[in-house]
C-alpha cells in the first residue's frame, strides 16, 4: 500500500520544519517539502532545520519558488497541502510591497490552482496575527474584522485567506 503524501510549502522554516519533524515521528506520511530558501534568514539554518528529516528517507526536498511550482512527478498522489511559505516581515513589506504581493498572493493562488488541478481535498493555509492590525480586542478571534491591515504583509495574508475561501466554495 502506498504511503499517504503531504506537501508542505515553507517546510525549511521554523514552523514548517517542526511540522515535518512531528509528522515523521507520529505518522507514516511521505512528505514533499517545497522551500525557496529565501534570504530572510540564512539558508544554512534552514538546511539545519531539515537535516534530521531528510535523513529519514521520507522527505523529498524541492527548492522552488511557490509562484513557479507546477504539477510534477514528485507531487503525484498528494492528499493535502499545508501552505506555510510566505515572504515574511512587516517592515520589509513597506519597502517592497510588490514582492510581497507576488509571493504571498500570486504564490498562494498558484498553489490553490495546483490543488484544484490535482484534486487535492485538503488545503491548510498558514496566515498571520498581522491580519488583525491594531484591533484593541484581545485575545483576537477569527470572527474579528480583518479588513483594516496596517502593512502590505498583512494585506497579502488577508488576500490569501480570501483566495482560500473562494477556492473552498
FIRO-739185 format. One record per residue (C-alpha): residue number from 0; residue in one letter; x, y, z. Coordinates in Angstrom, 2 decimals. Each point is the difference from the previous one (the first is absolute). Layout:
% FIRO-739185
n = NUM | res = A | east = X | north = Y | up = Z
...
END
This chain:
% FIRO-739185
n = 0 | res = X | east = 0.00 | north = 0.00 | up = 0.00
n = 1 | res = X | east = 1.36 | north = 3.42 | up = -0.97
n = 2 | res = X | east = 0.74 | north = 2.43 | up = 2.78
n = 3 | res = X | east = -2.20 | north = 3.04 | up = 0.31
n = 4 | res = X | east = 1.69 | north = 3.13 | up = -1.32
n = 5 | res = X | east = -0.06 | north = 3.57 | up = 1.27
n = 6 | res = X | east = 1.51 | north = 3.14 | up = -1.56
n = 7 | res = X | east = 1.36 | north = 2.61 | up = 2.39
n = 8 | res = X | east = 1.05 | north = 3.37 | up = -1.40
n = 9 | res = X | east = 2.44 | north = 2.02 | up = 2.07
n = 10 | res = X | east = 1.11 | north = -3.29 | up = 1.48
n = 11 | res = X | east = 3.54 | north = 1.15 | up = 0.75
n = 12 | res = X | east = -1.21 | north = 2.83 | up = 2.23
n = 13 | res = X | east = -0.54 | north = -0.24 | up = 3.75
n = 14 | res = X | east = -3.67 | north = -1.00 | up = -0.05
n = 15 | res = X | east = 0.25 | north = -2.16 | up = -3.11
n = 16 | res = X | east = 3.04 | north = -1.95 | up = 1.15
n = 17 | res = X | east = -1.55 | north = -0.64 | up = 3.41
n = 18 | res = X | east = -3.18 | north = -1.22 | up = -1.68
n = 19 | res = X | east = 2.06 | north = -2.32 | up = -2.20
n = 20 | res = X | east = 1.84 | north = -1.38 | up = 3.05
n = 21 | res = X | east = -3.33 | north = -0.62 | up = 1.74
n = 22 | res = X | east = -1.45 | north = -1.75 | up = -3.06
n = 23 | res = X | east = 3.06 | north = -2.22 | up = -0.30
n = 24 | res = X | east = -0.26 | north = -0.94 | up = 3.68
n = 25 | res = X | east = -3.74 | north = -0.64 | up = 0.13
n = 26 | res = X | east = -1.28 | north = -0.93 | up = -3.46
n = 27 | res = X | east = 0.93 | north = -2.06 | up = -3.03
n = 28 | res = X | east = -0.31 | north = 2.93 | up = -2.43
n = 29 | res = X | east = 2.39 | north = 0.41 | up = -2.86
n = 30 | res = X | east = 0.84 | north = 3.71 | up = 0.02
n = 31 | res = X | east = 0.81 | north = 2.33 | up = -2.87
n = 32 | res = X | east = 1.65 | north = 3.16 | up = 1.34
n = 33 | res = X | east = 0.06 | north = 3.05 | up = -2.26
n = 34 | res = X | east = 2.14 | north = 2.95 | up = 1.02
n = 35 | res = X | east = 1.83 | north = 2.66 | up = -2.01
n = 36 | res = X | east = 2.54 | north = 0.67 | up = 2.78
n = 37 | res = X | east = -0.82 | north = 3.71 | up = 0.00
n = 38 | res = X | east = 2.67 | north = 2.10 | up = 1.71
n = 39 | res = X | east = -2.29 | north = 1.23 | up = 2.82
n = 40 | res = X | east = 2.33 | north = -2.08 | up = 2.11
n = 41 | res = X | east = 3.05 | north = -2.05 | up = -1.03
n = 42 | res = X | east = -0.43 | north = -3.06 | up = -2.22
n = 43 | res = X | east = 2.38 | north = -1.89 | up = 2.29
n = 44 | res = X | east = -2.52 | north = 0.31 | up = 2.84
n = 45 | res = X | east = -2.79 | north = -1.24 | up = -2.24
n = 46 | res = X | east = 2.07 | north = -3.00 | up = -1.14
n = 47 | res = X | east = 0.82 | north = -0.71 | up = 3.64
n = 48 | res = X | east = -3.73 | north = 0.09 | up = 0.77
n = 49 | res = X | east = -0.53 | north = -2.80 | up = -2.54
n = 50 | res = X | east = 3.10 | north = -2.08 | up = 0.68
n = 51 | res = X | east = -1.64 | north = -2.74 | up = 2.06
n = 52 | res = X | east = -3.12 | north = -0.08 | up = -2.15
n = 53 | res = X | east = 1.97 | north = -0.46 | up = -3.20
n = 54 | res = X | east = 1.91 | north = -2.89 | up = 1.58
n = 55 | res = X | east = -3.30 | north = -1.79 | up = 0.69
n = 56 | res = X | east = -0.40 | north = -0.84 | up = -3.68
n = 57 | res = X | east = -3.64 | north = 1.17 | up = 0.14
n = 58 | res = X | east = 0.56 | north = 3.61 | up = -1.02
n = 59 | res = X | east = 0.56 | north = 1.16 | up = -3.56
n = 60 | res = X | east = 1.33 | north = 3.58 | up = -0.22
n = 61 | res = X | east = -0.88 | north = 2.21 | up = -2.95
n = 62 | res = X | east = 1.81 | north = 3.35 | up = -0.12
n = 63 | res = X | east = -2.52 | north = 2.12 | up = -1.86
n = 64 | res = X | east = -1.85 | north = 3.29 | up = 0.11
n = 65 | res = X | east = -3.69 | north = -0.70 | up = 0.71
n = 66 | res = X | east = -0.91 | north = 2.31 | up = -2.88
n = 67 | res = X | east = 1.70 | north = -2.41 | up = -2.41
n = 68 | res = X | east = -0.98 | north = -3.29 | up = 1.60
n = 69 | res = X | east = -2.03 | north = -2.12 | up = -2.36
n = 70 | res = X | east = -1.15 | north = -3.58 | up = -0.29
n = 71 | res = X | east = 2.90 | north = -2.44 | up = -0.06
n = 72 | res = X | east = 0.62 | north = -3.64 | up = 0.75
n = 73 | res = X | east = 1.06 | north = 0.67 | up = 3.61
n = 74 | res = X | east = -3.46 | north = 1.44 | up = 0.69
n = 75 | res = X | east = -1.96 | north = -2.97 | up = -1.36
n = 76 | res = X | east = -2.29 | north = -1.33 | up = 2.71
n = 77 | res = X | east = 0.12 | north = 3.05 | up = 2.28
n = 78 | res = X | east = -3.09 | north = -0.10 | up = 2.23
n = 79 | res = X | east = 0.58 | north = 3.17 | up = 1.98
n = 80 | res = X | east = 1.82 | north = 3.30 | up = -0.42
n = 81 | res = X | east = 1.16 | north = 1.92 | up = 3.06
n = 82 | res = X | east = 0.95 | north = 3.43 | up = -1.31
n = 83 | res = X | east = 2.43 | north = 1.72 | up = 2.38
n = 84 | res = X | east = 2.24 | north = 1.70 | up = -2.57
n = 85 | res = X | east = -0.12 | north = 3.79 | up = -0.02
n = 86 | res = X | east = 2.09 | north = 3.07 | up = -0.46
n = 87 | res = X | east = 0.26 | north = 0.89 | up = 3.69
n = 88 | res = X | east = 0.44 | north = 3.28 | up = 1.83
n = 89 | res = X | east = -2.21 | north = 2.99 | up = 0.60
n = 90 | res = X | east = 2.66 | north = 2.71 | up = -0.34
n = 91 | res = X | east = 1.63 | north = -1.35 | up = -3.17
n = 92 | res = X | east = -3.44 | north = -0.23 | up = -1.62
n = 93 | res = X | east = -0.26 | north = 3.78 | up = 0.20
n = 94 | res = X | east = 3.20 | north = 0.41 | up = -2.05
n = 95 | res = X | east = -0.83 | north = -2.70 | up = -2.56
n = 96 | res = X | east = -3.77 | north = -0.60 | up = -0.13
n = 97 | res = X | east = 0.05 | north = -1.36 | up = -3.55
n = 98 | res = X | east = 2.17 | north = -2.96 | up = 0.97
n = 99 | res = X | east = -2.37 | north = -0.77 | up = 2.89
n = 100 | res = X | east = -2.98 | north = 0.02 | up = -2.34
n = 101 | res = X | east = 1.87 | north = -2.22 | up = -2.47
n = 102 | res = X | east = 0.97 | north = -2.64 | up = 2.54
n = 103 | res = X | east = -2.82 | north = 0.15 | up = 2.54
n = 104 | res = X | east = -2.96 | north = 0.61 | up = -2.30
n = 105 | res = X | east = 1.01 | north = -1.37 | up = -3.40
n = 106 | res = X | east = 1.93 | north = -2.88 | up = 1.58
n = 107 | res = X | east = -3.01 | north = -0.94 | up = 2.10
n = 108 | res = X | east = -2.28 | north = 0.21 | up = -3.03
n = 109 | res = X | east = 2.41 | north = -2.22 | up = -1.93
n = 110 | res = X | east = -0.11 | north = -2.62 | up = 2.76
n = 111 | res = X | east = -3.78 | north = 0.15 | up = 0.24
n = 112 | res = X | east = -0.23 | north = -0.49 | up = -3.75
n = 113 | res = X | east = 2.46 | north = -2.89 | up = 0.20
n = 114 | res = X | east = -2.13 | north = -1.57 | up = 2.75
n = 115 | res = X | east = -3.08 | north = 0.38 | up = -2.17
n = 116 | res = X | east = 1.72 | north = -1.56 | up = -3.02
n = 117 | res = X | east = 1.38 | north = -2.88 | up = 2.08
n = 118 | res = X | east = -3.35 | north = -0.46 | up = 1.78
n = 119 | res = X | east = 1.59 | north = 0.48 | up = 3.42
n = 120 | res = X | east = -2.84 | north = 0.05 | up = 2.52
n = 121 | res = X | east = 1.81 | north = 1.55 | up = 2.98
n = 122 | res = X | east = 1.80 | north = 3.35 | up = -0.09
n = 123 | res = X | east = 1.27 | north = 1.63 | up = 3.20
n = 124 | res = X | east = 1.09 | north = 3.64 | up = -0.21
n = 125 | res = X | east = 2.37 | north = 1.48 | up = 2.57
n = 126 | res = X | east = -1.12 | north = 3.58 | up = 0.51
n = 127 | res = X | east = 1.34 | north = 2.54 | up = 2.50
n = 128 | res = X | east = -1.08 | north = 1.96 | up = 3.05
n = 129 | res = X | east = 0.91 | north = 3.07 | up = -2.07
n = 130 | res = X | east = -3.41 | north = -0.26 | up = -1.68
n = 131 | res = X | east = -1.59 | north = 1.39 | up = 3.18
n = 132 | res = X | east = 1.78 | north = 3.35 | up = -0.38
n = 133 | res = X | east = -0.47 | north = 2.29 | up = 3.00
n = 134 | res = X | east = -3.06 | north = -1.81 | up = 1.29
n = 135 | res = X | east = -0.30 | north = 1.00 | up = 3.69
n = 136 | res = X | east = -2.02 | north = -3.10 | up = 0.88
n = 137 | res = X | east = 2.21 | north = -2.71 | up = 1.35
n = 138 | res = X | east = 0.17 | north = -2.91 | up = -0.25
n = 139 | res = X | east = -0.83 | north = 0.15 | up = -3.69
n = 140 | res = X | east = -2.54 | north = -2.39 | up = -1.45
n = 141 | res = X | east = -0.47 | north = -1.12 | up = -3.57
n = 142 | res = X | east = -3.28 | north = 1.90 | up = -0.30
n = 143 | res = X | east = 1.73 | north = 3.36 | up = 0.70
n = 144 | res = X | east = 0.10 | north = 2.55 | up = -2.81
n = 145 | res = X | east = 3.19 | north = -0.39 | up = -2.00
n = 146 | res = X | east = -0.70 | north = 2.56 | up = -2.69
n = 147 | res = X | east = 2.25 | north = 2.73 | up = 1.42
n = 148 | res = X | east = 3.54 | north = -1.30 | up = -0.51
n = 149 | res = X | east = 2.84 | north = 2.30 | up = 0.97
n = 150 | res = X | east = 2.69 | north = -1.46 | up = -2.26
n = 151 | res = X | east = 0.31 | north = -1.51 | up = -3.46
n = 152 | res = X | east = 1.00 | north = -3.28 | up = 1.68
n = 153 | res = X | east = -3.30 | north = -0.12 | up = 1.92
n = 154 | res = X | east = -1.96 | north = 0.87 | up = -3.14
n = 155 | res = X | east = 1.63 | north = -2.88 | up = -1.87
n = 156 | res = X | east = -0.84 | north = -2.46 | up = 2.76
n = 157 | res = X | east = -3.63 | north = 1.18 | up = 0.03
n = 158 | res = X | east = -0.01 | north = -0.44 | up = -3.77
n = 159 | res = X | east = 1.21 | north = -3.57 | up = 0.43
n = 160 | res = X | east = -2.81 | north = -0.72 | up = 2.44
n = 161 | res = X | east = -2.55 | north = 1.42 | up = -2.43
n = 162 | res = X | east = 1.39 | north = -1.95 | up = -2.95
n = 163 | res = X | east = -0.14 | north = -3.17 | up = 2.08
n = 164 | res = X | east = -3.65 | north = 0.68 | up = 0.75
n = 165 | res = X | east = -0.77 | north = 0.53 | up = -3.69
n = 166 | res = X | east = 1.64 | north = -3.29 | up = -1.00
n = 167 | res = X | east = -1.64 | north = -1.87 | up = 2.88
n = 168 | res = X | east = -3.45 | north = 1.15 | up = -1.06
END
